[in-house]
Amino acid sequence: VTTKSAAELVPLLRAGAPLTMCIQNYVAMDISANVLLAAGASPAMVNAEEEADDFTKISSCVSINIGTALTPGWVKMMMLTADACQKYGKPWCLDPVGMGATPHRNDVCVELMKKKPTVVRGNASEIMALAGACKVELPEGLNTAGGKGVDSTAGTEEALPAAVALAKTFGSIVAISGAVDIITDGKKMVCISNGTKLLTAVTGAGCSLSCLCASYVATCPSDPLLATAAAFLHFTVAADLAEAKSGPTSPGSLRMHLMDQLHSVSPADIEKNAKLKESAV
């Protein structure tokens, strides 16, 4: 994974405009749809179990976010859709929002993990809690209790052992969002130091990034690690450029400028501004 190879996927995403089926929480539907449109993908928010199979079949990829979607109908929709992804060979991303907060939330995510998501994206606390709930082999003493509701109380480096264990066990790319984003396939890891802390004051920002990860994996299905890195770079470099316009204390303005930058950022902009490093785990 290099900055150049990741940046080269940006025009491919825009040219292909992958239809990205999103089972998204109520809070993040609007920003997720707008992020995907601005970046160049084609979003569809879907939550009816009756069309889970049919809509998955016509989609390029799927993003499943458990956020507020934990009532029986939503859970059934998620399970049917994950099954359909396996049936039709569609890449999908799981966002385990608030993992560790309640036993019900944990149980749903454990069942979804059994359906082998292509990518799992969450904050450090969510990834550690997911690893604990899935009972993967972890270093002794690793905190798997979860964060503060949907917010992380741990750094990404602390969650790396959990991410590696999940990647090896389920064959997924695991991406940890934080001050330094870490993406791993269990053997290699990509660290990205772009992105502004102000994003934590924009609700649904991380959820929308999960949707973008799905779109990029649909664009480059042969290399999901590279595709996930490309999604992170597109999003975080755009956020850096947006902050340069909004200032460091204006989350409302940041959101507005983020859409503009997602739409206009070029591969050259990404190569110039990216802070990416790949290494062995």
C-alpha positions as CSV (number, residue, x, y, z in Angstrom):
1,V,0.0,0.0,0.0
2,T,1.4,3.3,-1.1
3,T,0.0,6.8,-1.1
4,K,0.2,6.8,-4.9
5,S,-1.6,3.4,-5.3
6,A,-4.3,4.6,-2.9
7,A,-4.8,8.0,-4.6
8,E,-5.1,6.3,-8.0
9,L,-8.4,4.6,-6.7
10,V,-10.1,8.0,-6.3
11,P,-10.9,8.6,-10.0
12,L,-11.9,4.9,-10.3
13,L,-14.4,5.4,-7.5
14,R,-15.8,8.5,-9.1
15,A,-16.0,6.8,-12.6
16,G,-17.7,3.7,-11.2
17,A,-20.1,5.4,-8.7
18,P,-20.6,2.1,-6.8
19,L,-24.2,1.6,-5.6
20,T,-23.6,1.4,-1.8
21,M,-26.4,-0.1,0.2
22,C,-26.4,1.3,3.7
23,I,-28.2,-0.2,6.7
24,Q,-27.5,2.9,8.7
25,N,-28.5,4.3,12.1
26,Y,-30.9,7.2,12.1
27,V,-28.3,9.7,13.4
28,A,-25.9,9.1,10.5
29,M,-28.1,8.6,7.5
30,D,-28.0,12.2,6.3
31,I,-24.2,12.7,6.6
32,S,-23.5,9.2,5.2
33,A,-25.5,9.8,2.1
34,N,-23.9,13.2,1.6
35,V,-20.4,11.9,2.1
36,L,-20.9,9.1,-0.4
37,L,-22.4,11.5,-3.0
38,A,-19.7,14.1,-2.5
39,A,-16.9,11.4,-2.8
40,G,-18.4,10.0,-6.0
41,A,-20.4,6.9,-4.9
42,S,-24.1,6.3,-5.1
43,P,-25.8,5.8,-1.7
44,A,-29.0,3.9,-0.9
45,M,-30.4,3.8,2.6
46,V,-32.3,0.5,3.0
47,N,-34.0,-1.0,6.1
48,A,-36.9,-3.2,4.9
49,E,-36.2,-6.9,5.5
50,E,-38.5,-7.7,2.6
51,E,-36.0,-6.3,0.1
52,A,-32.8,-7.4,1.8
53,D,-31.9,-10.0,-0.8
54,D,-33.1,-8.1,-3.8
55,F,-31.4,-4.9,-2.9
56,T,-28.1,-6.6,-2.0
57,K,-28.2,-8.4,-5.4
58,I,-28.3,-5.1,-7.4
59,S,-25.8,-3.3,-5.1
60,S,-22.1,-3.0,-5.6
61,C,-21.4,-3.3,-1.8
62,V,-23.0,-3.0,1.6
63,S,-22.4,-1.1,4.8
64,I,-24.0,-2.4,8.0
65,N,-24.1,-0.1,11.0
66,I,-25.6,-1.3,14.3
67,G,-25.9,2.2,15.9
68,T,-29.6,2.6,16.5
69,A,-30.6,-0.4,14.5
70,L,-31.0,-3.0,17.1
71,T,-34.8,-3.7,17.2
72,P,-35.9,-7.1,15.9
73,G,-36.8,-6.0,12.4
74,W,-33.5,-4.1,11.9
75,V,-31.5,-7.0,13.3
76,K,-33.3,-9.5,11.0
77,M,-32.6,-7.1,8.1
78,M,-28.9,-7.0,8.9
79,M,-28.6,-10.8,9.2
80,L,-30.5,-11.4,5.9
81,T,-28.3,-8.8,4.1
82,A,-25.0,-10.2,5.4
83,D,-26.2,-13.7,4.2
84,A,-27.1,-12.1,0.8
85,C,-23.6,-10.6,0.6
86,Q,-22.1,-14.1,0.9
87,K,-24.6,-15.5,-1.5
88,Y,-23.9,-12.9,-4.2
89,G,-20.2,-12.2,-3.4
90,K,-20.7,-8.6,-2.4
91,P,-18.1,-6.9,-0.2
92,W,-19.5,-5.4,3.0
93,C,-18.3,-3.3,5.9
94,L,-19.4,-3.7,9.5
95,D,-19.5,-0.7,11.9
96,P,-19.9,-2.1,15.4
97,V,-21.1,1.2,17.0
98,G,-21.1,1.3,20.8
99,M,-19.7,-2.3,21.0
100,G,-19.4,-3.3,24.6
101,A,-22.2,-1.0,25.8
102,T,-24.8,-3.7,26.3
103,P,-25.0,-7.6,26.0
104,H,-27.6,-7.3,23.2
105,R,-25.3,-5.1,21.1
106,N,-22.5,-7.5,21.7
107,D,-24.6,-10.5,20.7
108,V,-25.7,-9.0,17.4
109,C,-22.2,-8.1,16.4
110,V,-20.8,-11.6,17.3
111,E,-23.5,-13.1,14.9
112,L,-22.6,-10.6,12.2
113,M,-18.9,-11.4,12.5
114,K,-19.7,-15.0,11.8
115,K,-20.9,-13.9,8.4
116,K,-17.3,-12.7,7.5
117,P,-17.4,-8.9,6.8
118,T,-14.9,-7.7,4.3
119,V,-14.0,-4.8,6.5
120,V,-14.7,-3.9,10.1
121,R,-14.3,-0.2,11.0
122,G,-14.6,1.2,14.5
123,N,-12.9,3.2,17.2
124,A,-10.3,1.6,19.5
125,S,-12.8,0.7,22.3
126,E,-15.2,-0.8,19.9
127,I,-12.6,-3.0,18.2
128,M,-11.3,-4.2,21.6
129,A,-14.8,-4.9,22.9
130,L,-15.6,-6.8,19.6
131,A,-12.5,-9.0,20.0
132,G,-13.5,-9.8,23.6
133,A,-17.1,-10.6,22.7
134,C,-15.9,-12.8,19.8
135,K,-13.5,-14.6,22.2
136,V,-10.5,-14.3,19.9
137,E,-7.1,-14.9,21.4
138,L,-5.8,-11.7,23.0
139,P,-2.9,-10.6,25.1
140,E,-3.6,-11.0,28.9
141,G,-5.0,-7.9,30.5
142,L,-6.3,-6.2,27.4
143,N,-9.3,-4.0,28.2
144,T,-12.4,-5.3,26.3
145,A,-15.1,-3.6,28.3
146,G,-15.9,-1.0,25.7
147,G,-15.8,2.8,25.7
148,K,-18.1,5.5,26.9
149,G,-21.2,4.7,25.0
150,V,-20.2,5.2,21.4
151,D,-17.1,7.1,22.2
152,S,-13.6,5.6,22.5
153,T,-11.6,5.7,25.8
154,A,-8.5,4.1,24.3
155,G,-5.9,4.8,21.6
156,T,-5.6,3.0,18.4
157,E,-2.2,1.4,19.2
158,E,-3.8,-0.1,22.3
159,A,-6.4,-1.8,20.1
160,L,-3.9,-3.2,17.5
161,P,-3.6,-6.7,19.1
162,A,-7.4,-7.0,19.1
163,A,-7.5,-5.8,15.4
164,V,-4.9,-8.3,14.4
165,A,-6.6,-11.1,16.2
166,L,-10.0,-10.3,14.5
167,A,-8.4,-10.0,11.1
168,K,-6.7,-13.4,11.4
169,T,-9.7,-15.1,12.8
170,F,-12.4,-13.8,10.4
171,G,-10.3,-12.9,7.4
172,S,-11.5,-9.3,7.5
173,I,-9.6,-6.0,7.1
174,V,-9.9,-4.3,10.5
175,A,-9.6,-0.5,10.6
176,I,-9.3,1.4,13.9
177,S,-10.2,5.1,13.7
178,G,-8.4,7.6,16.0
179,A,-5.7,10.2,16.1
180,V,-3.6,7.8,14.1
181,D,-5.8,5.4,12.0
182,I,-4.5,1.8,11.9
183,I,-5.7,-0.6,9.2
184,T,-4.6,-4.2,9.2
185,D,-5.1,-7.5,7.5
186,G,-3.5,-9.4,10.3
187,K,0.0,-9.4,8.7
188,K,0.5,-5.8,7.5
189,M,-0.7,-2.6,8.9
190,V,-1.2,0.8,7.4
191,C,-1.0,3.9,9.7
192,I,-2.6,7.1,8.6
193,S,-1.9,10.3,10.5
194,N,-4.3,12.6,8.6
195,G,-7.6,13.9,9.9
196,T,-8.6,16.5,12.4
197,K,-9.7,16.0,16.0
198,L,-12.6,18.3,15.1
199,L,-14.2,15.4,13.3
200,T,-15.1,14.0,16.8
201,A,-17.5,16.9,17.1
202,V,-19.4,16.0,13.9
203,T,-21.9,13.3,14.6
204,G,-21.9,10.4,12.2
205,A,-18.5,11.2,10.7
206,G,-17.0,7.8,11.5
207,C,-20.2,6.1,10.4
208,S,-20.0,7.8,7.0
209,L,-16.4,6.7,6.7
210,S,-17.5,3.0,7.1
211,C,-19.9,3.5,4.1
212,L,-17.0,5.0,2.1
213,C,-14.8,1.9,3.0
214,A,-17.5,-0.3,1.4
215,S,-17.6,1.9,-1.7
216,Y,-13.8,1.7,-2.1
217,V,-13.7,-2.1,-1.6
218,A,-16.3,-2.4,-4.4
219,T,-14.0,-0.3,-6.5
220,C,-10.9,-2.5,-5.8
221,P,-12.2,-5.9,-4.6
222,S,-8.9,-7.6,-5.3
223,D,-7.1,-5.6,-2.6
224,P,-9.4,-4.7,0.3
225,L,-6.4,-3.4,2.4
226,L,-5.5,-0.9,-0.2
227,A,-9.1,0.0,-0.8
228,T,-9.7,0.7,2.9
229,A,-6.6,2.8,3.0
230,A,-7.8,4.7,0.0
231,A,-11.2,5.4,1.7
232,F,-9.4,6.7,4.8
233,L,-7.0,8.9,2.8
234,H,-9.8,10.4,0.7
235,F,-11.8,11.1,3.9
236,T,-9.1,12.3,6.2
237,V,-7.1,14.4,3.6
238,A,-10.4,16.1,2.7
239,A,-11.0,16.7,6.4
240,D,-7.6,18.3,6.8
241,L,-8.3,20.6,3.8
242,A,-11.7,21.4,5.1
243,E,-10.3,22.4,8.5
244,A,-7.9,24.8,6.7
245,K,-11.0,26.6,5.5
246,S,-13.3,26.2,8.6
247,G,-10.7,26.8,11.3
248,P,-10.1,24.5,14.2
249,T,-13.1,25.5,16.4
250,S,-16.0,25.3,14.0
251,P,-17.4,21.8,13.6
252,G,-20.5,23.0,11.7
253,S,-18.4,24.8,9.1
254,L,-16.1,21.8,9.0
255,R,-18.9,19.5,8.0
256,M,-19.9,21.9,5.2
257,H,-16.3,22.2,3.9
258,L,-15.8,18.5,4.2
259,M,-18.4,17.8,1.6
260,D,-16.8,20.3,-0.8
261,Q,-13.4,18.8,-0.3
262,L,-14.5,15.2,-0.7
263,H,-16.0,16.3,-4.0
264,S,-13.0,18.3,-5.3
265,V,-9.9,16.7,-3.8
266,S,-7.7,15.2,-6.5
267,P,-5.3,12.3,-6.5
268,A,-2.5,14.9,-6.5
269,D,-3.9,16.6,-3.4
270,I,-4.0,13.2,-1.6
271,E,-0.4,12.4,-2.6
272,K,0.8,15.8,-1.5
273,N,-0.9,15.8,1.9
274,A,-1.1,12.1,2.9
275,K,0.7,10.9,6.0
276,L,0.8,7.1,5.4
277,K,3.2,4.4,6.6
278,E,3.0,0.7,5.9
279,S,4.8,-1.9,8.0
280,A,4.6,-5.5,9.2
281,V,2.4,-6.0,12.3
